[in-house]
């Protein structure tokens, strides 16, 4: 199960941290919160879990090529 942590800074900016979510679904999770908060996205830092879905897909393709 995923975990979402919000950090509200003194200047009013908000950090949204999503943990334990595989692949790009973390962006779907945060999109609703980003829209509700408004403003602009200043920085996006992706965790290693984001890339795990891509790695699995690439591994599957390379296995098919060797068959």
C-alpha positions in Angstrom: 0.0 0.0 0.0 1.3 3.5 -0.9 1.9 6.4 1.5 1.4 10.1 0.7 3.1 12.7 2.9 2.3 16.4 2.6 4.8 19.0 3.8 3.5 22.6 4.0 6.3 25.1 4.3 6.2 28.5 5.9 6.3 30.2 2.5 3.1 28.3 1.5 4.7 25.9 -0.9 3.7 22.2 -0.6 5.7 19.1 -1.1 3.9 15.9 -2.0 5.8 12.7 -1.4 4.4 9.4 -2.6 6.2 6.2 -1.4 5.6 2.5 -2.1 3.9 3.0 -5.4 5.2 1.3 -8.5 5.5 3.0 -11.9 3.8 6.1 -13.2 0.7 5.6 -11.1 2.3 8.0 -8.5 1.7 10.8 -11.0 -2.0 9.9 -11.2 -2.3 10.0 -7.5 -0.7 13.4 -7.0 -2.4 15.0 -10.0 -5.7 15.5 -8.2 -3.9 17.1 -5.2 -1.8 19.3 -7.5 -4.9 20.5 -9.3 -6.7 21.3 -6.0 -3.7 23.2 -4.6 -3.3 25.2 -7.8 0.0 27.0 -8.4 2.8 25.7 -10.6 5.0 22.7 -10.3 8.4 23.9 -9.4 10.3 20.6 -9.1 9.6 16.9 -9.6 11.8 14.3 -8.1 11.0 10.7 -9.0 11.8 7.8 -6.7 13.4 4.5 -8.0 10.0 2.8 -7.8 8.8 5.0 -10.6 11.3 3.4 -13.0 10.6 -0.2 -11.8 7.6 -0.6 -14.1 9.7 0.6 -17.1 12.5 -1.9 -16.2 10.0 -4.8 -16.0 8.6 -3.9 -19.4 12.1 -3.6 -21.0 13.1 -7.0 -19.4 9.9 -8.6 -20.8 10.7 -7.3 -24.3 14.3 -8.5 -24.2 13.1 -11.9 -23.1 10.8 -12.1 -26.1 13.6 -11.1 -28.4 15.8 -14.0 -27.2 13.1 -16.6 -27.8 
